[in-house]
Amino acid sequence: MSKMNPLLYLFMLSTVILGTIIVFLSSHWFFIWLGLEINTLAFLPLLVASYNPRSTEAATKYFLIQALASALLLLGGLLHAATINSWDPSSPLTPLPLTLLLIAIALKMAIPPCHNWLPDVLQGLPLLTGLILSTWQKLAPFYILITIQESIPTWLIVTAGFFAALVGGWGGLNQTQIRKLLAFSSIAHIGWTIAIIPFSPQLATLNLIIYFTITSTLFLAFHTLHTLNLANLSNSTNFAPWLTTLTLITTLSLAGLPPLTGFLGKWLIIQELALNTNTPAILILVLGNLLSLFYYLRIAYVISLTLSPQHTTSTLAWRTSPSSSNFPLALLIILSTCTLLISPSWLPLTF
């Protein structure tokens, strides 16, 4: 298995960040498309940084999906410019360009029914590369969705959010691979995020940031534990008991259980929907979250109530070897579990 040169890896990662920044700073459909293309082409080498057949398959699937999405976005921008003689993304969109742009965004963000590629691609990637795919790569299409949301019918955005929450919960029920569980978790949380966009884009952004924080914690924790499936997770307590316990708490936070950080975003979304008299919306989102809760609790069960057989009486390694510090992971764990306790002091600043 070959490894990418660290300097080349850093260069590609910087280019991925640059492509997203170009999208943020653009007020022209062509430059938005250009930023997305730079981001995609720089991310492809990262997918095969550790070469193996699964990563090659994942890179191929990702390239085909992203190429289709970019082509649809460029076509939508061209039709928009030809219709109203404007390349401004914030100007009102006619139905055909809007449809093409929505399909492109759904493909890039893995919003159902355009979600099937994400679990397969994520399953073929290392956890750190999967972390980038599940977090940073969603920022640019989310920004485009926020920009054009005035042209999208409210019922369409909310329905897409419902569908994503249900599919994300339902799809993860029979999964035993950690990366596929995190993929369906990503789909479900994106559903909550886009469902609230018509009513409060600021709240949607806050919920996305909370999701990024918690899912980054889990990706780094599973990477540190060298755990890729539920069968291996039960053995993690033997060599990293504290980290495994904190991973359990972070998983419950991702599930949205109080009084952890993940509860904050769902609580505020439910409150905002209630203020807009959207009781059916609340019921459907909560139903989708209950489906997701099943596989989150299964992870918690494997960690807390399942122990692998021990055939030795020797002292465990974690008791004798000095522990290595991991400050970024420790900080993320604190943010992923304790932010709700201090939220009254900073939450008014976000609205």
N, C-alpha and C positions, 0 to 999 in steps of 0.2 A: 504494500500500500504506500503510495507516494504522498508526500506532503508539499504544499505550496510554500515557496520562499516567503518568510515573514514580511519582508519589505514589499513584495508584490501583493501579499494579502492585505497589508495596511493600505497600499495604494488603491486597490479595488474597493476596500471598505470606505475609504474617503470619497471615492467617486460615487458610490451608492448614496452617501450622505449628500454630496453635491447635487446629484440629480433631484433628490427630494427638495432641497433648498431652492433649486431653479423653479420647481412647480409652485412653491410657496410665494415666490417673488414675481411670478409671471401674471400679466394681465392680457395675455394673447393666447389663443388656443394652440397655435403652432409651437410656442415656447413651452406650454404645458406638455404637449406631446413630446417635445424634444427632451424635457427633463425626465419624463417617464421612461423614454428610450435609454437615456444615459444610465438611469437607475437600474433598469432591467439588464442591460448588456454588461454592466459592471458586477451585478449580483450573480450572473451565471457562472463565472469562474469560482466564486465562493462555494457554489453548490457542489463542485467537483474538486474542492481543495484536498479532500482525502479521497483519493480515487478508489472506487469500487463499483461493481455493476449496479447496485441499488442507487448510488448517487448519480450515475450516468442516466439511469431511467428517470429519476426525479428531475434532473436538469432538463432532459428532453421534454417531459410533460410540462414543466414550468415554462420553458421557452415557447412551446406551441400555444399555450393558453395566453401568455402575456403578449405574444405577437398578434394574436387575434384581437385581444382587448385593445392594444395600441392602434391597430388598423381601424377598428370600429370608432375609437375616440377621434382619430384624425379625420375619418370620413364624416362623423357628426359635426366636428368643428368646421370642415369645409362646407357642408350643406348649410350650416348656420350662417357662415359668412356670405354664401351665395344668396341666401334668402333675405337677410336684413342688412347686408353690406356692413357687417361688424364682426370683428374677431374678439370682442370683449366677452369673457365667460360669464360676467354678471348680468348681461342683457337678456331679456326674455327669450326663451327657446320655443321654437315651433315643434309640433308633435314628432315629426320624423327625426330631426337631430336629437331631440330629447330621448327618444327611444333608443337610438344607437348609443348615446352617452351612458344611459342607465345600464344597458347590457355590458358595456365596457367596464363600468365601475363594479357591477356585480361580479364579473369575471376576476377582476383584480383583487377584490375584497373577499372573494369566496362567499358571496351572499346567495342563498338558495334561490332558484334551482341551479345556479352556476358554481356549486361548492364541491363537487365530487373530486376535483383535482387536489384539494388541499390535504386531506388525510394521506393520500398515496404519496404526494411529494414530501410531506413532513416526515413520513415513516422512513424515507430513504436518506434523510439528512442527519448529520451529527446534531446534538442538542443545541450547541452554541449557534450553528447556522440556522437551525429551526427557530431559535429565539429571534433572530433578525427577521425571518420570514413572518413570524406571528406578531411582531410589534412594529418595527420601523417601516416595513414594506406596506403597511396599511395606512400610513400617514398621508401620503400623496393622494390616493383615491378618496380618502375621507375628506380631505380639504376640498377636492373637486365637488364632492357631494354636498358639502356645506355651501359652496359657492353657488350651485345651481338649484338649491332646494326651494327657492321661491317659485321656480317654474314647474316643480313636481307636485301633482295633486297629493294632498295630505293623506288621503286614504291609501294611496299606492305605497308611500313610504312606511306607514304604520303596518300595512299588510305584509310588506317585505320583512319588517322587524318581527312580526308574529311568526311568520314562516321560518325565519332563521332561528328563533328561540326554540321552536318545536323540533326542527330538524337537528339542531345541535344537541338537544337533550335526548332525542330518540336514537340518533346515530351512535351515540357513545355507550349505549346500554350493554352491548355484547362485545365490547372491545377489551382486550387484555394488554395491549401495547400502550405504553405511557405516551408516546408521541401521537398516536391516533386519538387517545383520550384528550390530549391537549388541543389537537386540531378541532375536534367537535366542540370542546369548551370555547375555543376561539369563535366558532360560528355562532354559538348561543349568545356569547357576550356581545358580538357585533349586532345581533338582533336587538338586544336591549338598547344598544347605543343608537342605532338608526331609527328605532321606533319613537324616540323622544326628540329627534331633530326638528320636526315641524313646530314643536311647542317651545323648545328651549335648546338652541344649538350650544349654548354655553354649558348646559348640563350634560349634553351628549359628549362634549370635549372632556369634561371632568370625569365622566364615567369611563371614557377611553383611557385616560391617564391612569385611573385606578386599576383598570384591567391590565394595562401594560406593566405597572409596578408589581402586581401580584403574580402574573404569569412569568415575568422575568425572574422573580424569586424562585418559582418552581423549576423553571428550566435550569437555572444555575445550581439549585439544590440537587436535582436529579443527575446533573452532569458531575457534581462533586461526589455523589454516591455511586456513580457508574451504574445507574439503574435504568433499564430500558423497558421492563415489563413488570407486571404485578407479581410474577413468581419470584423475581429477584428482590423485590422490595421488602419482603418479609425477612430477608437476611440482613438488611441494612442496619437494624438495631444492634447487631453484634459488634460492628466495627465503628459505628458513628451514632451512638444513641441520642445525643443531644440534637444533632442536625436532623435525624429522622423524626424526632418529636416535634421540632419546629416546622419541619415539612408537613407533618400532620396538621398542625394549627394553620399553616398557610393554605393548605388544601381546603380546609373548612372556611377560610376567609374567601377563597375564590368561589366557593359555593354560595356565599352571601349570607352566612349565618351571623347573627349578632353575638357579641358586641365587637366583631372584627371589622377590619377596613372594608372588605368586600360588601358588607351590608350597607355601607354608606351610599354607594351609587344606586343600588336597587331601591333603597328607601326613598331617596330623593326623586327617582323616576316615578315610583308609585305615587308619591305625593303630588308631583306635577300633573300626572295623568288624572288623578282624583280631582284636582282643581279645575281641570278641563272637562270634567264629567265624562270620562272615558272608562267607565267600570268594566265593560267587556274587554277592553285592551289590557287592563290590569289582570283580569282573570286568565287570559291567554298567556301572558308573559309569566305569571306565577306558575301556571301549569307546565310551561316549558322549563322553568327553573326547577320544579319538582322532579322532572325527568332527569335533568342534569345532576340533581342532588343525589340520585341513586348511585351514579358511578363515582361521585366525589366521596360518598360514604363508604363505597367499596374500597377505595384507596385507603381511607381512614381505618377501615376494618383490618385490611391486610397489614397496616403498620402497627396498629395497637393491639390486636387480638390474635395475630398469627405469628408464631415463632418457628423458624426452621429447626430441624433436629440438630442437637449438639452431641457429638460423639467424642468430645475431648474434655478433660478437666483442667487443661492448661489455662494460664492467665490470658485473658483476651488482650489483643494487641492494643486496643484503644486505652487500656488502663496503664500501660507501661510506656508507650511512645509519647513524646511531647506533641501537643496539638498544634496544628498550623493555623494561623490566623487568616481569615478571609473577610476583610473589612467591607468590601462592596456587598457581599452576600449578607453579612450581619445587618448592614444598614437597610437593605431591601426587606429583610425579614421584619425589622421593626416597623417600617412603613407599611408593610402588608398586613400587619396584625394590630397595630396600636394607634393608627391615625384617627380612628373614630373617636378616641378619647379626647383628642385635642381639636376636633373639627369645629366646635362652636366658635373657636377663636379666629379661624381663618376662612370658614365657609362663606360669611357675608361678603368677603372681598372678591369672590368669583362671580357674583351676580350683580 
